[in-house]
Protein backbone atom coordinates (compact mmCIF):
# COMPACT_ATOMS: atom_id res chain seq x y z
CA UNK A 1 0.00 0.00 0.00
CA UNK A 2 2.96 2.31 0.66
CA UNK A 3 3.89 2.50 -3.03
CA UNK A 4 0.34 3.25 -4.15
CA UNK A 5 0.01 6.06 -1.60
CA UNK A 6 3.33 7.67 -2.44
CA UNK A 7 2.77 7.17 -6.17
CA UNK A 8 -0.58 8.95 -6.10
CA UNK A 9 0.92 11.85 -4.18
CA UNK A 10 3.97 12.17 -6.45
CA UNK A 11 2.02 11.90 -9.70
CA UNK A 12 -0.64 14.36 -8.55
CA UNK A 13 1.95 16.95 -7.55
CA UNK A 14 3.96 16.29 -10.70
CA UNK A 15 0.90 17.33 -12.71
CA UNK A 16 0.54 20.43 -10.57
CA UNK A 17 -2.85 19.43 -9.21
CA UNK A 18 -4.34 20.08 -5.81
CA UNK A 19 -6.17 17.23 -4.10
CA UNK A 20 -9.47 18.82 -5.07
CA UNK A 21 -8.46 19.27 -8.70
CA UNK A 22 -7.27 15.68 -8.92
CA UNK A 23 -10.46 14.42 -7.25
CA UNK A 24 -12.55 16.32 -9.79
CA UNK A 25 -10.53 14.87 -12.67
CA UNK A 26 -11.05 11.22 -11.66
CA UNK A 27 -14.55 11.66 -10.26
CA UNK A 28 -14.06 11.02 -6.54
CA UNK A 29 -14.30 13.05 -3.32
CA UNK A 30 -11.34 15.12 -2.17
CA UNK A 31 -11.42 13.39 1.21
CA UNK A 32 -10.70 10.08 -0.52
CA UNK A 33 -7.58 11.51 -2.16
CA UNK A 34 -6.29 12.52 1.26
CA UNK A 35 -7.14 9.11 2.68
CA UNK A 36 -5.31 7.33 -0.14
CA UNK A 37 -2.20 9.50 0.11
CA UNK A 38 -2.07 9.14 3.90
CA UNK A 39 -2.60 5.35 3.71
CA UNK A 40 -5.90 5.51 5.59
CA UNK A 41 -7.77 3.82 2.74
CA UNK A 42 -7.04 1.69 -0.30
CA UNK A 43 -8.51 2.35 -3.77
CA UNK A 44 -10.57 -0.45 -5.28
CA UNK A 45 -9.11 -2.07 -8.38
CA UNK A 46 -11.51 -0.34 -10.80
CA UNK A 47 -10.47 3.04 -9.41
CA UNK A 48 -6.81 2.01 -9.58
CA UNK A 49 -7.27 1.39 -13.31
CA UNK A 50 -8.87 4.81 -13.76
CA UNK A 51 -6.10 6.58 -11.85
CA UNK A 52 -3.35 4.66 -13.68
CA UNK A 53 -4.90 5.58 -17.01
CA UNK A 54 -5.20 9.23 -15.95
CA UNK A 55 -1.45 9.31 -15.31
CA UNK A 56 -0.74 7.25 -18.45
CA UNK A 57 1.01 4.36 -16.73
CA UNK A 58 0.23 0.67 -16.38
CA UNK A 59 -1.63 -0.66 -13.36
CA UNK A 60 1.32 -2.98 -12.73
CA UNK A 61 3.72 -0.03 -12.49
CA UNK A 62 1.27 1.93 -10.39
CA UNK A 63 1.02 -0.87 -7.81
CA UNK A 64 4.52 -2.34 -7.80
CA UNK A 65 6.99 0.39 -8.81
CA UNK A 66 8.28 3.41 -6.92
CA UNK A 67 7.33 6.31 -9.15
CA UNK A 68 9.59 9.33 -8.80
CA UNK A 69 11.82 11.57 -10.94
CA UNK A 70 13.91 8.55 -12.00
CA UNK A 71 10.95 6.37 -12.95
CA UNK A 72 10.76 5.21 -16.58
CA UNK A 73 7.25 4.16 -17.57
CA UNK A 74 6.76 0.87 -19.39
CA UNK A 75 4.74 0.87 -22.62
CA UNK A 76 1.01 0.79 -21.92
CA UNK A 77 0.28 -1.69 -24.72
CA UNK A 78 2.05 -4.67 -26.22
CA UNK A 79 0.81 -7.82 -27.90
CA UNK A 80 -0.28 -10.28 -25.26
CA UNK A 81 0.39 -7.79 -22.47
CA UNK A 82 -1.82 -5.79 -20.13
CA UNK A 83 -3.55 -2.61 -21.26
CA UNK A 84 -4.95 0.27 -19.29
CA UNK A 85 -8.64 0.95 -19.86
CA UNK A 86 -10.77 3.96 -18.99
CA UNK A 87 -14.00 3.04 -17.19
CA UNK A 88 -16.78 4.74 -15.24
CA UNK A 89 -18.62 3.47 -12.17
CA UNK A 90 -22.08 3.97 -10.64
CA UNK A 91 -22.91 5.13 -7.10
CA UNK A 92 -22.27 1.63 -5.75
CA UNK A 93 -18.81 1.58 -7.41
CA UNK A 94 -19.95 -0.97 -10.01
CA UNK A 95 -18.61 -0.64 -13.54
CA UNK A 96 -21.02 0.89 -16.04
CA UNK A 97 -21.64 -0.47 -19.52
CA UNK A 98 -20.91 2.58 -21.64
CA UNK A 99 -22.57 2.89 -25.04
CA UNK A 100 -20.80 4.14 -28.17
CA UNK A 101 -23.49 5.13 -30.71
CA UNK A 102 -22.61 5.65 -34.37
CA UNK A 103 -22.52 9.42 -33.98
CA UNK A 104 -19.90 9.03 -31.22
CA UNK A 105 -17.64 6.57 -33.07
CA UNK A 106 -15.29 9.24 -34.42
CA UNK A 107 -15.01 10.91 -31.03
CA UNK A 108 -14.33 7.55 -29.39
CA UNK A 109 -11.13 7.24 -31.42
CA UNK A 110 -9.76 10.29 -29.64
CA UNK A 111 -11.40 9.83 -26.26
CA UNK A 112 -11.30 6.08 -25.59
CA UNK A 113 -8.41 6.52 -23.12
CA UNK A 114 -9.81 9.67 -21.51
CA UNK A 115 -11.73 8.96 -18.25
CA UNK A 116 -13.71 12.20 -18.63
CA UNK A 117 -14.83 11.30 -22.16
CA UNK A 118 -15.77 7.75 -21.18
CA UNK A 119 -17.70 9.00 -18.13
CA UNK A 120 -20.01 11.15 -20.30
CA UNK A 121 -20.98 8.31 -22.68
CA UNK A 122 -24.56 6.94 -22.37
CA UNK A 123 -24.89 4.10 -19.85
CA UNK A 124 -26.65 0.75 -19.98
CA UNK A 125 -27.41 -1.69 -17.17
CA UNK A 126 -27.60 -5.43 -17.94
CA UNK A 127 -27.80 -7.56 -14.77
CA UNK A 128 -26.46 -10.68 -16.52
CA UNK A 129 -23.09 -8.97 -17.05
CA UNK A 130 -21.65 -8.47 -13.56
CA UNK A 131 -18.15 -9.92 -13.95
CA UNK A 132 -15.79 -8.21 -16.37
CA UNK A 133 -15.75 -4.91 -18.23
CA UNK A 134 -18.30 -4.39 -21.00
CA UNK A 135 -19.08 -1.72 -23.58
CA UNK A 136 -21.77 -1.36 -26.24
CA UNK A 137 -20.90 -0.42 -29.84
CA UNK A 138 -23.47 0.45 -32.51
CA UNK A 139 -22.42 -1.02 -35.86
CA UNK A 140 -23.13 0.18 -39.39
CA UNK A 141 -23.24 -1.41 -42.82
CA UNK A 142 -24.23 -4.90 -43.96
CA UNK A 143 -20.88 -6.68 -43.70
CA UNK A 144 -22.03 -8.76 -40.72
CA UNK A 145 -25.48 -9.87 -41.87
CA UNK A 146 -27.84 -11.11 -40.51
CA UNK A 147 -26.96 -8.45 -37.88
CA UNK A 148 -28.18 -5.25 -39.53
CA UNK A 149 -26.83 -1.72 -39.43
CA UNK A 150 -27.81 -0.05 -36.17
CA UNK A 151 -27.38 -3.19 -34.06
CA UNK A 152 -25.53 -2.65 -30.77
CA UNK A 153 -22.88 -5.23 -29.94
CA UNK A 154 -22.14 -5.76 -26.24
CA UNK A 155 -18.44 -6.55 -25.99
CA UNK A 156 -16.28 -7.74 -23.10
CA UNK A 157 -12.89 -6.05 -22.87
CA UNK A 158 -9.99 -8.25 -23.99
CA UNK A 159 -7.04 -7.26 -21.83
CA UNK A 160 -4.65 -9.92 -23.12
CA UNK A 161 -4.68 -10.08 -26.92
CA UNK A 162 -3.13 -13.52 -26.73
CA UNK A 163 -6.62 -14.67 -25.66
CA UNK A 164 -8.14 -13.71 -29.02
CA UNK A 165 -9.64 -16.81 -30.65
CA UNK A 166 -9.87 -17.38 -34.39
CA UNK A 167 -13.34 -17.64 -35.97
CA UNK A 168 -15.05 -15.73 -33.15
CA UNK A 169 -16.48 -12.22 -33.40
CA UNK A 170 -15.02 -9.07 -31.85
CA UNK A 171 -15.34 -5.31 -31.94
CA UNK A 172 -11.92 -4.05 -33.01
CA UNK A 173 -10.88 -0.43 -32.50
CA UNK A 174 -7.99 0.58 -34.78
CA UNK A 175 -6.33 3.79 -35.86
CA UNK A 176 -7.27 3.49 -39.54
CA UNK A 177 -10.59 1.61 -39.51
CA UNK A 178 -12.13 3.04 -36.36
CA UNK A 179 -14.83 0.87 -34.78
CA UNK A 180 -15.58 -2.35 -36.70
CA UNK A 181 -17.37 -5.57 -35.81
CA UNK A 182 -15.73 -8.57 -37.51
CA UNK A 183 -14.88 -12.22 -37.20
CA UNK A 184 -11.20 -12.80 -36.42
CA UNK A 185 -9.53 -15.05 -38.96
CA UNK A 186 -6.27 -15.82 -37.19
CA UNK A 187 -4.51 -16.14 -33.84
CA UNK A 188 -3.01 -12.78 -32.90
CA UNK A 189 0.68 -13.25 -32.08
CA UNK A 190 3.72 -11.00 -31.63
CA UNK A 191 1.85 -7.79 -32.48
CA UNK A 192 1.62 -8.82 -36.14
CA UNK A 193 -1.31 -8.63 -38.53
CA UNK A 194 -4.89 -9.32 -37.51
CA UNK A 195 -7.18 -10.81 -40.17
CA UNK A 196 -10.74 -9.44 -40.16
CA UNK A 197 -13.51 -11.44 -41.84
CA UNK A 198 -17.07 -10.36 -42.67
CA UNK A 199 -19.93 -12.81 -42.25
CA UNK A 200 -21.39 -11.39 -45.46
CA UNK A 201 -19.51 -13.25 -48.26
CA UNK A 202 -19.83 -10.23 -50.53
CA UNK A 203 -17.03 -8.61 -48.50
CA UNK A 204 -13.43 -9.83 -48.79
CA UNK A 205 -11.34 -10.48 -45.66
CA UNK A 206 -8.55 -8.00 -44.97
CA UNK A 207 -5.66 -7.53 -42.55
CA UNK A 208 -4.67 -4.71 -40.23
CA UNK A 209 -1.33 -4.16 -38.52
CA UNK A 210 -1.17 -5.07 -34.86
CA UNK A 211 0.46 -1.72 -34.04
CA UNK A 212 -2.68 0.03 -35.32
CA UNK A 213 -5.01 -1.84 -32.95
CA UNK A 214 -6.16 0.21 -29.94
CA UNK A 215 -8.79 -1.98 -28.24
CA UNK A 216 -10.42 -5.37 -28.72
CA UNK A 217 -13.83 -6.38 -27.30
CA UNK A 218 -15.18 -9.94 -27.43
CA UNK A 219 -18.79 -9.99 -28.66
CA UNK A 220 -21.05 -11.37 -25.92
CA UNK A 221 -24.55 -10.20 -26.93
CA UNK A 222 -26.39 -7.83 -29.24
CA UNK A 223 -29.35 -5.46 -29.04
CA UNK A 224 -31.44 -4.80 -32.13
CA UNK A 225 -34.84 -3.41 -33.04
CA UNK A 226 -34.91 -5.72 -36.08
CA UNK A 227 -36.14 -9.23 -35.38
CA UNK A 228 -34.51 -12.07 -37.40
CA UNK A 229 -36.08 -12.77 -40.78
CA UNK A 230 -36.27 -16.08 -42.64
CA UNK A 231 -33.19 -16.81 -44.75
CA UNK A 232 -33.97 -15.45 -48.22
CA UNK A 233 -33.66 -17.54 -51.36
CA UNK A 234 -30.39 -16.78 -53.20
CA UNK A 235 -30.77 -14.28 -56.01
CA UNK A 236 -28.84 -14.19 -59.27
CA UNK A 237 -27.03 -11.10 -58.01
CA UNK A 238 -25.94 -12.76 -54.74
CA UNK A 239 -24.83 -15.91 -56.59
CA UNK A 240 -22.83 -13.82 -59.04
CA UNK A 241 -21.14 -11.98 -56.15
CA UNK A 242 -20.28 -15.26 -54.43
CA UNK A 243 -18.85 -16.72 -57.65
CA UNK A 244 -16.73 -13.62 -58.20
CA UNK A 245 -15.36 -13.88 -54.68
CA UNK A 246 -14.56 -17.57 -55.16
CA UNK A 247 -12.73 -16.79 -58.39
CA UNK A 248 -10.66 -14.10 -56.65
CA UNK A 249 -9.80 -16.51 -53.84
CA UNK A 250 -8.77 -19.25 -56.30
CA UNK A 251 -6.65 -16.81 -58.29
CA UNK A 252 -4.95 -15.67 -55.10
CA UNK A 253 -4.19 -19.25 -54.09
CA UNK A 254 -2.79 -20.06 -57.53
CA UNK A 255 -0.62 -16.95 -57.37
CA UNK A 256 0.89 -18.10 -54.08
CA UNK A 257 1.86 -21.52 -55.49
C-alpha angles and dihedrals in degrees: 000000000000093000094048092051095047092042093054091049095047095045093046093051091043088060090049094243129146118223089258093050092049091047090053091050095054097034103247137114120275090234089062091055090055091047092051094047092047092047093243092123139019124227116239116246095256090055090046088058091050093049093045090051091048089057092041097239133117121266088237092058092043092055103034109028131073103238114207140123091302096049117119112200119228119231111278094221136036133150109280092004134109122281131201115238131195113229139167128218136208128235091280091053092251118143115258124225101235119206124221108198121195092260089056097047095095092047091048090063089064099033105038091104095041113097091204093054093046091048092059095052117108114271133225130192119210112170093203090066105066102130118063135013118291137184134182122229124189110219130209136203132032100271092110101045134193081044102074131214110282095037115135116225116207106214132189114222114254106213096175111047089199085075092064109120125210118244094023126109126252141168105240122197112200137167096244104031100036115202114359134164111215145146113256112236101192146027109269109233137166095357091289130136124322117211115219119200129191120219087219104083090211088077121072121227116251139186133235128195116257091229089062094056114103105172139000125202123189111227110243104161143347138222120210139162089210115085117214115274128210113274106267123233111260114264127213089251094053092046091050091051092050092049091050091051091049091051091051091049092049092048090051092051092048090050091055093053 
